[in-house]
Amino acid sequence: MSEHSRGAGYPLAYECFRFDSEELPQLFPVKPESHYFSEVIMVRSGVCRVTRGSLVCTLHPGELIYISPLIRHAIDSADGKPVVYDAVKFSITRLQELPAYLAYLRSLSIDTAKVHLPIYMTVEDVNTYHMGDIIRECLYEAGQNDFMSDLHIRALIYLLVSGLARFWTDKRKSFADQLSRPHDPIMDIPSYIEQHIAEPLRVEDLAERCSLSYPWFAKRFHEFFGMSCKQCIERLRVEAVEHYLAYSDLYLADISSRTGYTDCSHMVKDFRRMTGMTPGQYRSLMKSQGRAAISAFSEQTSPIHPSKY
């Protein structure tokens, strides 16, 4: 990868990089995974195949795909030849400067399939909404890595998000009707977990936030996200641990306290169960690769509910 940048602070707000399958063959093809980031991928060379749930998209140079948070996906070459693509990952929750009304956009970004929002952009679409220029500028700023780059990249991601929203608006005239629907508070639970990951989190308390009984909340959460609320908490805790291991030199005891574990041994046990390696092994792997690896535990988690595809 020639350019790579990570959002300041932990957990991360964004990550942008250029991926070359010839430079990092150990990370390609990308095995099925899901994460809480939104991800935009734009192909630079080669023919890339992206499997998103049950949908398979073939992308040529200049074409783009949007991958919603929590949606299981995989990436490989469509013709067996090398591919190069630019990727921008971002968490709307962690980009707290975004206006409050974009909570609705966050909800829709999680559930693009349910409301039939398009996720694929042709070269013409990319040019119309200036997505290629924005992504190129993101990677350029990633290469600068000066004290203003973080602010500039965040501003560019806001442009990326607004470009997606305008694309969706133009392609789906009933988008405004989707925004006028009563907001379902259960949509905000994953982001609430993410924001309060260092605190004790009880499913009963989260159900109360939604004014639902525990059994009804548990049933609806699993139907919507394809996993139990407890599994979601565990996944987001381990994801936060991954970020600290990859991007900080904190001791394991400090990481465990910042990610809501009662003790370090509990964190190590959960991390090993979900990733197949110890925190020390993971940190060594990250240092050897110079970047965050594809989430290793995603293959072992429950797939997203079919209604999300």
C-alpha positions as a Python dict, from the first residue, in 0.01 Angstrom:
ca = {
    (1, 'M'): (0, 0, 0),
    (2, 'S'): (145, 332, -101),
    (3, 'E'): (-76, 549, 117),
    (4, 'H'): (-240, 477, 447),
    (5, 'S'): (-399, 687, 717),
    (6, 'R'): (-585, 611, 1039),
    (7, 'G'): (-818, 844, 1223),
    (8, 'A'): (-671, 1008, 1530),
    (9, 'G'): (-779, 872, 1864),
    (10, 'Y'): (-901, 531, 1970),
    (11, 'P'): (-1121, 370, 1862),
    (12, 'L'): (-1064, 486, 1506),
    (13, 'A'): (-1297, 720, 1320),
    (14, 'Y'): (-1170, 631, 973),
    (15, 'E'): (-908, 443, 773),
    (16, 'C'): (-808, 507, 412),
    (17, 'F'): (-557, 318, 203),
    (18, 'R'): (-466, 183, -139),
    (19, 'F'): (-457, -196, -156),
    (20, 'D'): (-242, -379, -411),
    (21, 'S'): (-300, -756, -417),
    (22, 'E'): (52, -815, -553),
    (23, 'E'): (214, -628, -263),
    (24, 'L'): (15, -809, 7),
    (25, 'P'): (-77, -1152, -127),
    (26, 'Q'): (-115, -1282, 230),
    (27, 'L'): (-417, -1053, 274),
    (28, 'F'): (-585, -1136, -56),
    (29, 'P'): (-842, -1254, -135),
    (30, 'V'): (-1025, -1095, 155),
    (31, 'K'): (-1218, -1369, 329),
    (32, 'P'): (-1582, -1314, 437),
    (33, 'E'): (-1595, -1057, 713),
    (34, 'S'): (-1819, -794, 865),
    (35, 'H'): (-1737, -488, 1073),
    (36, 'Y'): (-1904, -182, 1215),
    (37, 'F'): (-1742, 53, 965),
    (38, 'S'): (-1903, 178, 647),
    (39, 'E'): (-1667, 102, 358),
    (40, 'V'): (-1631, 254, 13),
    (41, 'I'): (-1416, 65, -239),
    (42, 'M'): (-1314, 207, -577),
    (43, 'V'): (-1120, -7, -824),
    (44, 'R'): (-806, 144, -980),
    (45, 'S'): (-683, -148, -1191),
    (46, 'G'): (-783, -505, -1257),
    (47, 'V'): (-1131, -657, -1223),
    (48, 'C'): (-1250, -691, -866),
    (49, 'R'): (-1530, -917, -744),
    (50, 'V'): (-1711, -813, -427),
    (51, 'T'): (-1952, -1055, -263),
    (52, 'R'): (-2189, -865, -34),
    (53, 'G'): (-2433, -1099, 135),
    (54, 'S'): (-2600, -1287, -151),
    (55, 'L'): (-2514, -1016, -405),
    (56, 'V'): (-2204, -1049, -627),
    (57, 'C'): (-2074, -736, -801),
    (58, 'T'): (-1794, -724, -1061),
    (59, 'L'): (-1614, -391, -1057),
    (60, 'H'): (-1392, -251, -1333),
    (61, 'P'): (-1153, 44, -1300),
    (62, 'G'): (-1333, 362, -1193),
    (63, 'E'): (-1635, 179, -1049),
    (64, 'L'): (-1732, 193, -684),
    (65, 'I'): (-1924, -9, -426),
    (66, 'Y'): (-2057, 88, -84),
    (67, 'I'): (-2059, -175, 193),
    (68, 'S'): (-2286, -116, 490),
    (69, 'P'): (-2180, -175, 851),
    (70, 'L'): (-2241, -529, 978),
    (71, 'I'): (-2292, -665, 626),
    (72, 'R'): (-2086, -975, 555),
    (73, 'H'): (-1867, -937, 247),
    (74, 'A'): (-1562, -1077, 67),
    (75, 'I'): (-1328, -940, -200),
    (76, 'D'): (-1127, -1121, -466),
    (77, 'S'): (-1013, -1097, -828),
    (78, 'A'): (-1276, -1171, -1092),
    (79, 'D'): (-1021, -1303, -1343),
    (80, 'G'): (-737, -1426, -1123),
    (81, 'K'): (-518, -1128, -1209),
    (82, 'P'): (-386, -862, -966),
    (83, 'V'): (-620, -586, -853),
    (84, 'V'): (-560, -245, -701),
    (85, 'Y'): (-834, -59, -519),
    (86, 'D'): (-873, 239, -292),
    (87, 'A'): (-1068, 194, 30),
    (88, 'V'): (-1213, 446, 272),
    (89, 'K'): (-1361, 306, 592),
    (90, 'F'): (-1541, 531, 836),
    (91, 'S'): (-1769, 521, 1137),
    (92, 'I'): (-2044, 781, 1135),
    (93, 'T'): (-2076, 730, 1511),
    (94, 'R'): (-1712, 819, 1570),
    (95, 'L'): (-1724, 1119, 1337),
    (96, 'Q'): (-1916, 1310, 1600),
    (97, 'E'): (-1900, 1640, 1413),
    (98, 'L'): (-2166, 1516, 1170),
    (99, 'P'): (-2502, 1695, 1210),
    (100, 'A'): (-2760, 1521, 1424),
    (101, 'Y'): (-2998, 1459, 1132),
    (102, 'L'): (-2745, 1215, 987),
    (103, 'A'): (-2848, 968, 1256),
    (104, 'Y'): (-3113, 876, 1001),
    (105, 'L'): (-2847, 834, 734),
    (106, 'R'): (-2649, 612, 969),
    (107, 'S'): (-2957, 395, 1018),
    (108, 'L'): (-3013, 371, 644),
    (109, 'S'): (-2646, 296, 582),
    (110, 'I'): (-2680, -5, 811),
    (111, 'D'): (-2995, -114, 632),
    (112, 'T'): (-2942, -18, 266),
    (113, 'A'): (-3076, -351, 140),
    (114, 'K'): (-3398, -329, 338),
    (115, 'V'): (-3495, 5, 185),
    (116, 'H'): (-3351, -94, -155),
    (117, 'L'): (-3085, 175, -177),
    (118, 'P'): (-2829, 111, -454),
    (119, 'I'): (-2476, 23, -344),
    (120, 'Y'): (-2301, 13, -683),
    (121, 'M'): (-2187, 321, -878),
    (122, 'T'): (-2084, 316, -1242),
    (123, 'V'): (-1798, 530, -1374),
    (124, 'E'): (-2060, 786, -1481),
    (125, 'D'): (-2211, 790, -1131),
    (126, 'V'): (-1867, 823, -972),
    (127, 'N'): (-1791, 1122, -1194),
    (128, 'T'): (-2132, 1283, -1145),
    (129, 'Y'): (-2096, 1285, -765),
    (130, 'H'): (-1719, 1351, -770),
    (131, 'M'): (-1657, 1039, -563),
    (132, 'G'): (-1330, 956, -739),
    (133, 'D'): (-1190, 1302, -670),
    (134, 'I'): (-1287, 1280, -305),
    (135, 'I'): (-1130, 936, -259),
    (136, 'R'): (-812, 1041, -440),
    (137, 'E'): (-786, 1345, -212),
    (138, 'C'): (-836, 1122, 94),
    (139, 'L'): (-540, 908, -8),
    (140, 'Y'): (-330, 1212, -94),
    (141, 'E'): (-388, 1355, 254),
    (142, 'A'): (-311, 1013, 400),
    (143, 'G'): (29, 1036, 233),
    (144, 'Q'): (95, 1385, 375),
    (145, 'N'): (37, 1274, 734),
    (146, 'D'): (84, 1623, 878),
    (147, 'F'): (-98, 1778, 1174),
    (148, 'M'): (-384, 1907, 954),
    (149, 'S'): (-437, 1585, 760),
    (150, 'D'): (-683, 1444, 1013),
    (151, 'L'): (-910, 1750, 984),
    (152, 'H'): (-886, 1748, 604),
    (153, 'I'): (-966, 1377, 576),
    (154, 'R'): (-1267, 1414, 807),
    (155, 'A'): (-1397, 1698, 588),
    (156, 'L'): (-1351, 1480, 280),
    (157, 'I'): (-1540, 1192, 442),
    (158, 'Y'): (-1831, 1430, 509),
    (159, 'L'): (-1828, 1504, 134),
    (160, 'L'): (-1818, 1130, 65),
    (161, 'V'): (-2121, 1072, 290),
    (162, 'S'): (-2316, 1360, 134),
    (163, 'G'): (-2228, 1227, -214),
    (164, 'L'): (-2374, 888, -121),
    (165, 'A'): (-2685, 1054, 23),
    (166, 'R'): (-2738, 1259, -296),
    (167, 'F'): (-2681, 951, -510),
    (168, 'W'): (-2943, 762, -309),
    (169, 'T'): (-3180, 1058, -322),
    (170, 'D'): (-3155, 1085, -699),
    (171, 'K'): (-3188, 711, -755),
    (172, 'R'): (-3473, 662, -511),
    (173, 'K'): (-3728, 941, -509),
    (174, 'S'): (-3904, 794, -206),
    (175, 'F'): (-3590, 841, 4),
    (176, 'A'): (-3755, 1136, 177),
    (177, 'D'): (-4039, 909, 280),
    (178, 'Q'): (-3785, 677, 443),
    (179, 'L'): (-3648, 967, 647),
    (180, 'S'): (-3996, 1066, 760),
    (181, 'R'): (-4067, 724, 907),
    (182, 'P'): (-4065, 706, 1288),
    (183, 'H'): (-3708, 643, 1397),
    (184, 'D'): (-3659, 298, 1546),
    (185, 'P'): (-3444, 334, 1860),
    (186, 'I'): (-3314, -21, 1824),
    (187, 'M'): (-3112, 104, 1524),
    (188, 'D'): (-2904, 320, 1759),
    (189, 'I'): (-2806, 40, 1998),
    (190, 'P'): (-2486, -73, 1817),
    (191, 'S'): (-2359, 285, 1804),
    (192, 'Y'): (-2452, 335, 2172),
    (193, 'I'): (-2253, 21, 2256),
    (194, 'E'): (-1961, 150, 2052),
    (195, 'Q'): (-1964, 489, 2226),
    (196, 'H'): (-1986, 332, 2574),
    (197, 'I'): (-1760, 33, 2515),
    (198, 'A'): (-1549, 112, 2825),
    (199, 'E'): (-1853, 91, 3052),
    (200, 'P'): (-2042, -208, 3192),
    (201, 'L'): (-2315, -290, 2942),
    (202, 'R'): (-2622, -496, 3032),
    (203, 'V'): (-2871, -612, 2772),
    (204, 'E'): (-3151, -536, 3020),
    (205, 'D'): (-3044, -171, 3035),
    (206, 'L'): (-3024, -148, 2655),
    (207, 'A'): (-3376, -292, 2628),
    (208, 'E'): (-3495, -27, 2872),
    (209, 'R'): (-3341, 244, 2653),
    (210, 'C'): (-3572, 124, 2377),
    (211, 'S'): (-3871, 100, 2614),
    (212, 'L'): (-3897, -271, 2537),
    (213, 'S'): (-3918, -578, 2754),
    (214, 'Y'): (-3604, -792, 2762),
    (215, 'P'): (-3755, -1085, 2561),
    (216, 'W'): (-3905, -857, 2294),
    (217, 'F'): (-3587, -650, 2264),
    (218, 'A'): (-3372, -965, 2235),
    (219, 'K'): (-3600, -1109, 1965),
    (220, 'R'): (-3611, -788, 1758),
    (221, 'F'): (-3237, -726, 1791),
    (222, 'H'): (-3154, -1074, 1664),
    (223, 'E'): (-3404, -1045, 1378),
    (224, 'F'): (-3260, -713, 1268),
    (225, 'F'): (-2885, -763, 1316),
    (226, 'G'): (-2856, -1141, 1280),
    (227, 'M'): (-2690, -1185, 1621),
    (228, 'S'): (-2781, -1147, 1984),
    (229, 'C'): (-2717, -819, 2162),
    (230, 'K'): (-2462, -997, 2382),
    (231, 'Q'): (-2277, -1119, 2071),
    (232, 'C'): (-2279, -764, 1934),
    (233, 'I'): (-2125, -631, 2256),
    (234, 'E'): (-1858, -903, 2247),
    (235, 'R'): (-1776, -831, 1882),
    (236, 'L'): (-1746, -457, 1934),
    (237, 'R'): (-1530, -506, 2244),
    (238, 'V'): (-1292, -734, 2054),
    (239, 'E'): (-1289, -493, 1760),
    (240, 'A'): (-1191, -211, 1999),
    (241, 'V'): (-917, -432, 2144),
    (242, 'E'): (-791, -499, 1789),
    (243, 'H'): (-760, -126, 1726),
    (244, 'Y'): (-571, -63, 2048),
    (245, 'L'): (-334, -351, 1974),
    (246, 'A'): (-272, -232, 1619),
    (247, 'Y'): (-242, 141, 1682),
    (248, 'S'): (-113, 185, 2037),
    (249, 'D'): (155, 58, 2272),
    (250, 'L'): (-78, 34, 2571),
    (251, 'Y'): (-33, -257, 2811),
    (252, 'L'): (-298, -528, 2799),
    (253, 'A'): (-429, -427, 3142),
    (254, 'D'): (-488, -72, 3015),
    (255, 'I'): (-659, -200, 2702),
    (256, 'S'): (-889, -425, 2901),
    (257, 'S'): (-999, -136, 3123),
    (258, 'R'): (-1064, 86, 2821),
    (259, 'T'): (-1276, -175, 2647),
    (260, 'G'): (-1504, -266, 2936),
    (261, 'Y'): (-1354, -593, 3054),
    (262, 'T'): (-1360, -671, 3424),
    (263, 'D'): (-1006, -806, 3409),
    (264, 'C'): (-726, -872, 3162),
    (265, 'S'): (-761, -1250, 3166),
    (266, 'H'): (-1125, -1222, 3057),
    (267, 'M'): (-1020, -1002, 2764),
    (268, 'V'): (-744, -1243, 2658),
    (269, 'K'): (-983, -1537, 2677),
    (270, 'D'): (-1250, -1364, 2466),
    (271, 'F'): (-994, -1235, 2217),
    (272, 'R'): (-841, -1577, 2164),
    (273, 'R'): (-1182, -1742, 2130),
    (274, 'M'): (-1296, -1494, 1864),
    (275, 'T'): (-974, -1438, 1669),
    (276, 'G'): (-787, -1765, 1711),
    (277, 'M'): (-476, -1589, 1844),
    (278, 'T'): (-357, -1418, 2160),
    (279, 'P'): (-342, -1036, 2184),
    (280, 'G'): (38, -1060, 2174),
    (281, 'Q'): (32, -1266, 1855),
    (282, 'Y'): (-213, -1025, 1697),
    (283, 'R'): (-1, -721, 1786),
    (284, 'S'): (308, -888, 1640),
    (285, 'L'): (115, -968, 1321),
    (286, 'M'): (2, -606, 1290),
    (287, 'K'): (356, -477, 1333),
    (288, 'S'): (487, -715, 1070),
    (289, 'Q'): (221, -604, 820),
    (290, 'G'): (228, -236, 907),
    (291, 'R'): (-150, -206, 903),
    (292, 'A'): (-470, -341, 1053),
    (293, 'A'): (-542, -690, 924),
    (294, 'I'): (-873, -814, 795),
    (295, 'S'): (-1079, -901, 1103),
    (296, 'A'): (-989, -1260, 1178),
    (297, 'F'): (-1288, -1341, 1396),
    (298, 'S'): (-1553, -1239, 1142),
    (299, 'E'): (-1567, -1586, 985),
    (300, 'Q'): (-1656, -1738, 1321),
    (301, 'T'): (-1951, -1510, 1396),
    (302, 'S'): (-2312, -1554, 1295),
    (303, 'P'): (-2389, -1430, 944),
    (304, 'I'): (-2615, -1131, 901),
    (305, 'H'): (-2983, -1221, 892),
    (306, 'P'): (-3101, -1300, 536),
    (307, 'S'): (-3339, -1003, 546),
    (308, 'K'): (-3031, -778, 550),
    (309, 'Y'): (-2897, -901, 216),
}
